[in-house]
């Protein structure tokens, strides 16, 4: 006999003894009513339901109904206690049986019905919709407002959503609609709902995140936090949802006068208008207002707690203008204010971190350096892909590598590859930013490398707390500007010599390139000249960037190229933008430049990265964007052996393509002015021999360029880490 069988046998014996005892008590004192309640319960727990019901009815039948209400209250109190005990013991089936009997006595007890439906869901009983419809009907017949536990309602909503996280059932809307008039606008339930919204957003269940946020907003219609939690998932969904986010952002702005909230509202509007390629003139106006608020807050030296909401703000400065000497100073000022706020908020944590730094500085001979990498993007994402080669090729004898993921566990093949590679050094815990910083500090990380920069609120918060003695920014948008970050990884091309004047971080220039990978997997193409109605001798130009990187000035230059190259065609694809929106944005510019619209082709987003790269091979020339160049898209272009035309600027984002081209040994296509951009575009379109020469150079570069050597790049980064540590120790 196993342990479970023995426990069941013991429980059964105890139940029988209990039944005998209650029967004996009734024989001694038949008018002591409570004994009938307990005997009935003991019989019910033994599965003898019919006997239990007869036992409970006996007092009503034999002793009259003078004390009906009192007896009923006494019985149901006992049953409620018993149901709760069974739930605590995880005996869900017994709890469900007891609550069904409570329902016979109290058919309109809403909390009990909530519990029954929750147990139905846990037990897989398929009558949920029937129960909910009956509950709604009962609610409609009540004369007085119902009394119920709001947290139970939220629990039930959560359970129903878990049935299908992507598409909540229609009857859930009916349930919430029915109870909405009776919900109190209490802060506790709103916080509960917004936390639920945030959790689903972190797991990328964006529709459900919106659902919860809208639910909470109905309880408090002007709650800015609820509106933020609606806008963010809408914008992550992209395409048609972007336009809905515009309405919410405008509502957000109409409800606040706080400068920080004004920044947030304009940030949302900029993302929506740029991503969806909407009304460029309005985007410019929004940007000017946005930048003004950023400047005002940076200069204000405010210590408002609301500052924490703009920790990563400022990325749209990079998309709208190439002006780092001014815009970097704005971002630096904001970062400094935010850091001071966090240090004042968590002085004990900061002091603990500093104490460890000062008490323990191992030499390189004592133990391997502990390098921690921090990111939301250890998954199918450009950053996750590009970082893979460095992390894979790290020398594990000389360096202990720890990964700290700020993204919840989702099914993702690239994330799984990271888990397989790093095992228990891949930390993916659902922690607050302070708790994650504590974890990093407790792991005694020597050098913390942030991969996300301005794309991540979490990374910015952790960097500002400085849990590691050396902190480094690499790979993300640009440096974050926090005084707590020691170094920004660059090379001799991606930032000009003057850049140190406007960076708070020390620019650490690697000897050749700031990125190195082993290449890309390429799939099977799904487009052809025939399918696109392009002749075999047609010259195909290509541009495939997010709407954030597109602007009328750059597009006009591209159209001037198309116009000057006979028999040329322009393929355009925009990640996240609606297909028609991109066409509507491009068409009037093309018409104004005198380009025949028949020469334009608008491509949908490819379903996979490998298919996207395979389709890229159809292009003769790729036209880069400015002031924000391609990064991963440039690497893909060069790997596929396609000539690229890029306009070089001053900021990091305007020099990505430049450094990559220099590192593969191709200078043809590098433009320093708008005129050169057009000239190179026309020349490459007309000169087939030049295109072939460039393609040959690019193919050769696969064998010898540092850009395509992830292992060599890893050695250069490791050397930099050792030098950083020696400087720190000395």
C-alpha positions in Angstrom: 0.0 0.0 0.0 1.5 3.4 -1.0 1.4 6.6 1.1 -1.6 8.1 -0.8 -3.7 4.9 -0.3 -2.8 4.8 3.4 -3.7 8.5 3.9 -7.1 7.9 2.2 -7.8 4.9 4.4 -6.9 6.8 7.5 -9.1 9.7 6.4 -12.0 7.4 5.7 -11.7 5.8 9.1 -11.7 9.2 10.7 -14.8 10.2 8.8 -16.7 7.0 9.9 -15.8 7.7 13.5 -17.0 11.3 13.1 -20.3 10.1 11.7 -20.8 7.6 14.6 -20.0 10.3 17.1 -22.5 12.8 15.6 -25.1 10.1 15.5 -24.5 9.4 19.1 -24.7 13.1 20.0 -28.1 13.3 18.2 -29.4 10.2 20.1 -28.5 11.9 23.4 -29.9 15.3 22.5 -32.1 15.2 19.4 -33.0 18.9 19.8 -29.4 20.2 19.6 -29.7 21.3 16.0 -26.0 21.9 15.3 -25.3 18.1 15.6 -27.5 17.6 12.4 -25.4 20.1 10.5 -22.1 18.4 11.4 -23.5 14.9 10.8 -24.7 16.0 7.4 -21.3 17.5 6.6 -19.5 14.2 7.7 -21.9 12.2 5.4 -21.3 14.6 2.5 -17.5 14.2 2.9 -18.0 10.5 2.7 -19.8 10.9 -0.6 -23.2 10.1 0.9 -24.9 13.2 -0.5 -28.5 12.0 -0.3 -28.2 11.0 3.4 -26.5 14.4 4.1 -29.5 16.2 2.6 -32.0 14.2 4.6 -30.0 14.9 7.8 -30.0 18.6 7.1 -33.7 18.7 6.4 -34.7 16.7 9.5 -34.7 19.7 12.0 -36.9 21.8 9.6 -39.4 18.9 9.2 -39.5 17.6 12.8 -39.1 20.8 14.8 -40.9 23.3 12.7 -39.6 26.4 10.9 -39.8 28.9 13.7 -36.0 29.4 13.7 -35.5 28.8 10.0 -33.4 31.9 9.3 -31.1 31.3 12.3 -30.7 27.6 11.5 -30.0 28.3 7.8 -27.3 30.9 8.8 -25.7 28.4 11.2 -25.7 25.6 8.6 -24.3 27.7 5.8 -21.6 29.1 8.0 -20.4 25.6 8.8 -20.5 24.7 5.1 -18.6 27.8 4.1 -15.9 27.0 6.6 -15.7 23.4 5.4 -15.4 24.6 1.7 -12.6 26.9 2.6 -10.8 24.1 4.5 -11.0 21.8 1.5 -9.8 24.6 -0.8 -6.8 25.3 1.4 -6.0 21.5 1.3 -6.4 21.7 -2.5 -9.3 19.2 -2.4 -11.1 21.1 -5.2 -13.6 18.4 -6.0 -14.9 18.2 -2.4 -14.9 22.0 -2.1 -17.0 22.1 -5.3 -19.5 19.6 -3.9 -19.9 21.5 -0.7 -20.4 24.8 -2.5 -23.0 23.3 -4.7 -25.0 22.4 -1.6 -24.5 26.0 -0.2 -26.0 27.2 -3.5 -29.1 25.1 -2.8 -29.6 27.0 0.4 -28.3 30.4 -0.8 -29.0 30.4 -4.5 -28.1 34.1 -4.9 -24.9 34.3 -2.9 -22.6 35.8 -5.5 -19.3 35.1 -3.8 -20.2 31.4 -3.6 -21.2 31.4 -7.3 -17.8 33.0 -8.1 -16.1 30.3 -6.2 -18.1 27.6 -8.0 -17.2 28.9 -11.4 -13.5 29.2 -10.4 -13.6 25.6 -9.3 -15.4 24.6 -12.5 -12.5 26.1 -14.4 -9.9 24.4 -12.2 -11.6 21.0 -12.5 -12.4 21.3 -16.2 -16.1 21.2 -15.8 -17.7 22.6 -19.0 -20.7 24.6 -17.7 -18.9 27.9 -17.1 -20.9 29.9 -19.6 -24.2 28.5 -18.3 -23.3 29.5 -14.7 -22.2 33.0 -15.8 -25.4 33.6 -17.8 -27.5 32.4 -14.8 -25.4 34.7 -12.5 -26.0 37.7 -14.8 -29.8 36.9 -14.9 -29.9 36.7 -11.1 -28.1 40.0 -10.9 -30.6 41.7 -13.2 -33.5 40.6 -10.9 -32.0 42.1 -7.7 -33.8 45.1 -6.2 -31.0 46.1 -4.0 -27.3 46.4 -5.0 -25.5 43.0 -4.7 -22.8 42.4 -2.0 -19.7 40.6 -3.3 -15.9 40.4 -3.0 -14.4 42.4 -6.0 -11.1 40.4 -5.7 -13.1 37.2 -6.4 -14.5 38.8 -9.5 -11.0 39.7 -10.7 -9.8 36.2 -9.9 -12.7 34.8 -12.0 -11.9 37.2 -14.9 -8.3 36.1 -14.8 -9.2 32.4 -14.8 -11.5 32.8 -17.8 -8.8 34.8 -19.7 -6.4 31.9 -19.0 -8.7 29.7 -21.0 -7.6 31.6 -24.1 -5.1 34.4 -23.4 -5.3 35.7 -27.0 -9.1 35.9 -27.4 -11.1 36.2 -24.2 -14.6 34.7 -24.7 -17.6 36.9 -25.4 -19.4 36.0 -22.2 -16.6 37.6 -20.2 -17.6 41.0 -21.6 -21.2 40.3 -20.5 -19.9 39.4 -17.0 -17.9 42.6 -16.5 -20.7 44.7 -18.1 -23.2 43.3 -15.6 -21.0 44.0 -12.5 -19.6 47.3 -13.7 -22.3 49.5 -12.0 -21.6 47.9 -8.7 -17.8 48.1 -8.6 -16.3 50.7 -6.4 -13.6 52.9 -7.8 -11.3 51.7 -5.1 -7.6 52.1 -5.6 -7.0 48.5 -4.6 -9.0 47.0 -7.4 -7.6 49.4 -9.9 -4.1 48.6 -8.8 -4.9 44.9 -9.0 -6.2 45.3 -12.6 -3.4 47.5 -13.8 -0.8 45.0 -12.3 -2.6 42.3 -14.3 -2.4 44.5 -17.4 1.3 45.1 -16.9 1.9 41.4 -16.4 0.2 40.4 -19.6 2.0 43.2 -21.4 5.4 41.8 -20.2 4.3 38.4 -21.5 3.4 40.0 -24.9 -0.3 39.1 -24.4 -1.1 42.6 -25.7 -4.8 42.2 -26.3 -5.4 40.9 -22.8 -3.3 43.7 -21.3 -5.5 46.2 -23.1 -8.6 44.4 -21.9 -7.6 44.7 -18.2 -6.5 48.3 -18.6 -9.8 49.3 -20.2 -11.6 47.4 -17.4 -9.7 49.5 -14.8 -10.2 52.7 -16.7 -14.0 52.3 -16.6 -13.8 52.4 -12.8 -11.7 55.6 -12.9 -12.1 57.2 -16.4 -9.3 59.7 -16.1 -6.6 57.4 -14.6 -3.4 58.2 -16.5 -1.7 55.0 -15.5 -4.6 53.0 -17.0 -4.4 55.0 -20.2 -0.6 54.4 -20.4 -1.3 50.7 -20.1 -3.7 50.9 -23.0 -1.4 52.8 -25.3 1.8 50.8 -24.9 0.3 47.4 -26.0 -1.6 49.1 -28.8 1.7 50.5 -30.2 3.4 47.1 -29.7 0.7 45.5 -31.8 1.4 48.0 -34.6 -0.4 48.5 -37.9 -4.1 49.5 -37.4 -3.8 49.5 -33.6 -1.3 52.4 -33.9 -4.1 54.7 -35.1 -6.2 53.8 -32.0 -3.3 54.7 -29.8 -3.3 58.2 -31.2 -6.7 58.9 -29.8 -5.6 57.6 -26.4 -2.4 59.6 -26.4 -4.4 62.8 -27.2 -6.8 62.0 -24.3 -3.8 61.5 -22.1 -2.4 64.9 -23.0 -5.8 66.6 -22.4 -5.9 65.3 -18.8 -2.5 66.5 -17.5 -0.5 69.7 -17.1 2.5 67.8 -15.5 5.6 68.3 -17.7 6.7 64.7 -17.3 3.3 63.5 -18.4 3.4 65.9 -21.3 6.7 64.3 -22.4 5.1 60.8 -22.2 2.1 61.9 -24.1 4.1 63.4 -26.9 6.4 60.4 -26.9 3.4 58.2 -27.6 2.1 60.5 -30.3 5.5 60.6 -32.0 5.8 56.8 -32.1 2.2 56.5 -33.5 2.6 59.1 -36.2 6.1 58.0 -37.3 5.4 54.3 -37.2 2.1 54.6 -39.2 3.7 57.2 -41.6 0.9 59.7 -40.7 1.0 63.5 -41.4 4.6 64.4 -41.4 4.0 68.1 -40.7 2.1 67.2 -37.5 4.9 64.8 -36.5 7.3 67.8 -36.8 5.1 69.9 -34.6 4.7 67.2 -32.0 8.5 66.7 -32.0 9.2 70.4 -31.5 6.9 70.4 -28.5 8.3 67.1 -27.2 11.9 68.4 -27.4 10.9 71.6 -25.6 9.4 69.7 -22.7 12.5 67.5 -22.5 14.7 70.6 -22.4 12.5 72.3 -19.8 12.5 69.2 -17.5 16.3 68.7 -17.9 16.9 72.3 -16.9 14.3 72.3 -14.1 16.4 70.2 -11.7 13.0 68.8 -10.4 13.0 66.0 -7.9 9.4 64.9 -8.7 8.8 61.2 -8.3 7.1 61.2 -11.7 10.6 61.5 -13.3 11.0 57.7 -13.0 8.4 57.4 -15.8 10.8 59.0 -18.3 14.0 57.0 -17.4 14.5 55.8 -21.1 12.9 58.8 -22.9 14.6 60.6 -25.7 15.0 58.0 -28.5 13.0 60.1 -30.9 15.6 62.8 -30.9 17.7 60.3 -32.9 15.0 59.7 -35.5 14.1 63.3 -36.1 17.4 65.1 -36.4 21.1 64.5 -36.5 22.1 66.9 -33.8 24.0 65.0 -31.1 26.0 68.0 -29.7 22.6 69.4 -28.6 20.4 66.4 -28.1 22.9 64.3 -26.2 23.1 67.1 -23.6 19.3 67.0 -23.2 19.4 63.2 -22.7 22.4 63.5 -20.2 20.5 66.1 -18.2 17.4 63.9 -17.9 19.5 60.8 -17.0 21.2 62.7 -14.3 17.9 63.9 -12.7 16.5 60.4 -12.9 19.5 58.9 -11.3 19.5 61.3 -8.4 15.8 60.5 -7.8 16.6 56.7 -7.7 19.6 57.2 -5.4 17.5 59.3 -3.0 14.7 56.7 -3.1 16.9 53.7 -2.4 19.9 55.0 -0.3 20.3 51.7 1.6 20.6 49.6 -1.5 23.1 52.1 -3.1 25.2 52.0 0.1 25.2 48.2 0.2 26.4 48.1 -3.4 29.2 50.7 -2.8 30.3 48.7 0.3 30.8 45.6 -1.7 32.7 47.4 -4.4 35.1 48.9 -1.9 35.7 45.7 0.1 36.3 43.3 -2.8 38.5 44.0 -5.9 39.9 40.7 -7.1 42.8 40.7 -9.5 42.6 39.0 -12.8 44.7 36.1 -11.4 42.4 35.5 -8.4 39.3 34.4 -10.3 37.6 34.9 -13.7 36.0 38.2 -14.3 32.2 38.0 -13.8 30.5 39.7 -16.8 26.8 40.3 -16.6 24.7 41.0 -19.6 21.4 42.8 -19.1 18.6 42.9 -21.7 14.9 42.5 -22.6 16.0 40.9 -25.9 17.5 37.5 -25.3 14.9 36.2 -27.8 14.0 36.6 -31.5 15.1 40.2 -31.8 17.9 42.1 -33.5 19.7 42.7 -30.3 19.3 39.0 -29.2 20.6 37.9 -32.5 23.6 40.2 -32.7 24.7 39.6 -29.1 24.6 35.8 -29.6 28.0 35.5 -31.2 29.9 37.4 -28.5 28.2 35.5 -25.8 28.6 32.1 -27.5 32.4 32.7 -28.1 33.3 34.0 -24.7 36.2 32.2 -23.1 34.5 30.5 -20.2 37.8 29.7 -18.4 38.7 33.4 -18.2 35.2 34.9 -17.8 32.1 33.9 -15.9 29.1 34.9 -18.0 25.7 35.8 -16.4 22.6 36.8 -18.4 19.8 38.8 -16.8 16.7 38.8 -18.8 14.1 41.5 -18.2 11.6 39.7 -20.5 9.2 37.2 -19.1 9.4 33.6 -20.2 7.8 33.1 -23.6 7.9 30.4 -26.2 10.7 31.6 -28.4 13.4 29.4 -30.1 16.1 32.0 -29.7 15.3 32.5 -26.0 15.5 28.7 -25.6 18.9 28.7 -27.3 20.1 31.2 -24.7 18.7 29.0 -21.9 20.4 25.9 -23.3 23.7 27.6 -23.7 23.9 29.3 -20.3 21.8 27.1 -18.1 21.6 28.3 -14.5 23.5 31.5 -15.4 20.5 32.6 -17.5 18.4 34.5 -14.9 14.8 35.2 -15.9 13.1 36.0 -12.7 10.0 38.1 -12.3 11.7 40.7 -10.1 11.3 44.4 -9.6 14.1 46.5 -11.0 15.5 47.1 -7.5 15.3 43.3 -6.8 17.1 42.6 -10.1 19.8 45.1 -9.2 20.2 43.4 -5.8 20.5 40.0 -7.6 23.2 41.4 -9.9 25.1 42.8 -6.9 24.7 39.6 -4.9 26.2 37.7 -7.8 29.3 39.9 -7.5 29.2 41.0 -11.1 32.3 42.9 -11.9 31.2 44.4 -15.3 27.6 44.8 -16.2 26.9 45.3 -19.9 23.6 46.8 -20.9 22.4 45.8 -24.4 19.2 47.8 -24.6 19.8 51.5 -23.6 16.9 53.7 -24.4 14.6 50.9 -25.5 14.2 49.6 -22.0 12.8 51.2 -18.8 14.1 48.3 -16.8 17.7 48.5 -18.1 17.8 52.2 -17.4 16.5 51.8 -13.9 19.1 49.1 -13.1 21.9 51.0 -14.6 21.0 54.1 -12.6 21.1 52.1 -9.4 24.7 50.9 -10.3 24.7 47.4 -8.9 28.1 46.6 -10.5 31.4 48.5 -10.1 31.9 48.9 -13.9 28.9 49.5 -16.2 29.0 49.4 -19.9 26.6 50.3 -22.7 26.8 48.3 -26.0 24.6 47.6 -29.0 21.4 49.4 -28.1 20.1 52.6 -29.6 22.8 54.8 -28.1 24.3 55.5 -24.7 21.7 56.2 -22.0 23.6 59.2 -20.4 23.5 58.0 -16.8 26.6 59.1 -14.8 26.6 55.6 -13.4 27.6 54.1 -16.8 31.4 54.1 -17.2 31.9 53.2 -20.9 30.1 53.2 -24.2 31.5 50.7 -26.7 32.2 52.2 -30.2 34.9 52.0 -32.9 36.8 54.6 -34.9 34.0 55.1 -37.4 30.7 54.9 -35.6 31.4 58.1 -33.6 33.5 61.1 -34.7 36.5 62.2 -32.6 34.5 65.1 -31.2 31.8 62.8 -29.8 33.4 62.6 -26.3 32.5 66.3 -25.9 28.8 65.4 -25.5 28.9 61.9 -23.9 29.0 61.5 -20.1 30.3 57.9 -20.6 33.9 57.3 -21.6 33.8 56.2 -25.3 35.8 53.0 -25.5 36.8 52.5 -29.1 37.5 49.0 -30.2 40.4 48.7 -32.8 38.2 47.6 -35.7 34.4 47.4 -35.3 31.9 47.6 -32.5 30.0 44.5 -33.7 31.1 41.1 -35.1 28.9 38.2 -36.1 29.3 35.0 -38.1 26.7 35.8 -40.6 23.0 35.0 -41.3 20.9 32.1 -42.2 19.0 32.6 -45.5 15.8 30.9 -46.5 14.0 30.5 -49.8 12.7 33.6 -51.7 9.0 34.0 -52.1 9.1 36.9 -54.6 10.5 37.2 -58.1 10.7 39.8 -60.9 7.9 38.0 -62.6 5.6 38.1 -59.5 6.4 41.8 -59.1 5.9 42.6 -62.8 9.5 43.8 -63.2 11.4 43.1 -66.4 14.6 41.1 -66.3 16.7 44.1 -67.3 15.0 46.4 -64.7 17.2 48.0 -62.0 15.7 47.2 -58.6 16.2 49.6 -55.7 15.1 48.5 -52.2 14.3 50.1 -48.9 13.0 48.1 -46.0 12.9 50.0 -42.7 10.4 50.7 -39.9 8.2 53.8 -40.5 10.1 55.5 -37.6 13.2 55.9 -39.9 11.3 57.3 -42.9 11.0 61.1 -43.5 10.0 63.1 -46.6 13.5 64.6 -47.1 15.2 61.2 -47.3 12.4 59.8 -49.5 12.7 62.8 -51.9 16.4 62.0 -52.4 15.5 58.4 -53.1 12.9 59.5 -55.6 15.4 61.7 -57.4 17.6 58.6 -57.8 14.7 56.5 -59.2 13.8 59.4 -61.6 17.3 59.6 -63.0 17.9 55.9 -63.6 16.0 54.6 -66.6 14.1 51.3 -66.3 14.4 51.4 -62.5 11.9 50.2 -59.9 11.7 50.9 -56.1 10.7 48.2 -53.7 9.5 49.5 -50.3 8.7 47.6 -47.2 8.1 48.9 -43.7 8.1 46.8 -40.6 5.0 47.4 -38.3 3.4 50.0 -40.6 0.2 49.2 -42.4 0.8 48.4 -46.0 -1.6 51.1 -47.3 -0.3 53.7 -44.8 3.2 53.4 -46.3 1.8 53.7 -49.8 -0.2 56.8 -48.8 2.9 58.4 -47.3 5.2 57.7 -50.3 2.9 58.3 -53.2 2.5 62.2 -52.9 6.2 62.6 -52.5 6.9 60.4 -55.6 4.3 62.4 -57.6 5.8 65.7 -56.5 9.3 64.5 -57.7 7.8 63.4 -61.0 8.3 59.7 -60.5 5.9 57.3 -62.3 3.9 55.4 -59.6 4.1 52.3 -61.8 7.8 52.1 -60.8 7.0 51.7 -57.1 6.3 48.3 -55.4 5.1 48.0 -51.8 6.0 44.7 -50.2 4.3 43.1 -47.1 6.5 42.1 -44.2 7.9 38.6 -44.6 6.7 36.1 -42.0 10.3 35.0 -41.1 13.8 36.6 -41.0 15.2 33.9 -43.2 12.5 34.6 -45.9 13.1 38.3 -45.6 16.8 37.9 -46.3 16.1 35.6 -49.2 13.8 38.2 -50.7 16.4 40.9 -50.2 18.5 39.2 -52.9 16.2 40.5 -55.6 17.6 44.0 -55.1 20.4 45.6 -57.2 20.9 48.5 -54.8 19.7 49.2 -51.2 19.0 52.8 -50.3 19.7 53.5 -46.6 17.7 55.9 -44.3 19.0 59.0 -42.6 19.3 60.4 -39.9 18.8 56.9 -38.5 20.6 54.4 -40.6 19.9 50.7 -40.8 21.8 48.5 -38.4 20.7 44.8 -38.6 19.3 45.6 -42.1 22.6 47.0 -43.2 24.4 43.9 -42.0 21.9 41.7 -43.9 22.4 43.8 -47.0 26.2 43.5 -46.9 26.0 39.7 -46.1 23.7 39.2 -49.2 26.3 41.0 -51.3 24.2 44.0 -52.3 25.6 47.5 -52.9 24.3 50.0 -50.3 24.0 53.8 -50.5 24.2 55.5 -47.0 24.3 59.1 -45.9 26.8 59.6 -43.0 26.0 62.0 -40.2 27.3 62.9 -36.8 25.3 60.8 -34.3 25.8 57.1 -33.6 22.5 56.2 -35.4 23.7 58.0 -38.5 27.0 56.2 -38.8 26.1 52.5 -38.3 26.1 51.7 -42.0 29.3 53.8 -42.5 31.3 51.7 -40.0 30.0 48.4 -41.3 30.9 49.3 -44.9 34.4 50.5 -43.9 34.9 47.2 -42.1 34.0 45.1 -45.2 36.3 47.3 -47.3 33.6 49.0 -49.4 33.6 52.8 -49.6 31.6 53.0 -52.8 28.1 54.2 -51.7 29.3 56.2 -48.7 27.9 59.7 -49.0 28.7 62.7 -46.8 26.1 65.1 -48.3 22.6 64.8 -49.8 24.1 65.4 -53.2 26.6 62.6 -52.8 23.7 60.3 -51.7 21.8 61.0 -54.9 25.0 60.7 -57.0 26.0 57.4 -55.6 22.5 56.1 -56.0 22.3 57.1 -59.7 25.9 55.8 -60.4 25.3 52.4 -58.8 22.0 52.1 -60.7 23.6 52.8 -64.1 26.9 51.1 -63.6 26.4 47.3 -63.7 30.2 46.6 -63.6 30.6 48.7 -60.5 27.8 46.8 -58.8 29.4 43.5 -59.7 32.8 44.7 -58.3 31.1 45.7 -55.0 29.2 42.4 -54.8 32.5 40.5 -55.3 34.2 42.6 -52.5 31.3 41.8 -50.2 31.5 38.1 -51.0 35.2 38.1 -50.3 34.7 40.0 -47.1 32.9 37.0 -45.6 36.3 35.3 -45.4 38.4 38.1 -44.1 36.4 41.0 -42.6 36.3 41.4 -38.8 32.6 42.2 -39.3 32.0 38.5 -40.1 34.2 37.0 -37.4 32.3 36.6 -34.1 35.1 34.8 -32.4 37.7 37.5 -33.1 35.2 40.1 -32.0 34.7 38.2 -28.7 38.5 38.3 -28.1 38.6 42.1 -28.6 35.7 42.7 -26.2 37.3 40.4 -23.6 40.5 42.4 -23.9 38.6 45.6 -23.4 36.9 44.2 -20.3 40.3 43.2 -18.8 41.7 46.6 -19.4 38.6 48.3 -17.9 39.0 46.1 -14.8 42.7 46.9 -14.5 42.0 50.6 -14.6 39.3 50.2 -12.0 41.5 48.1 -9.6 44.4 50.5 -10.0 
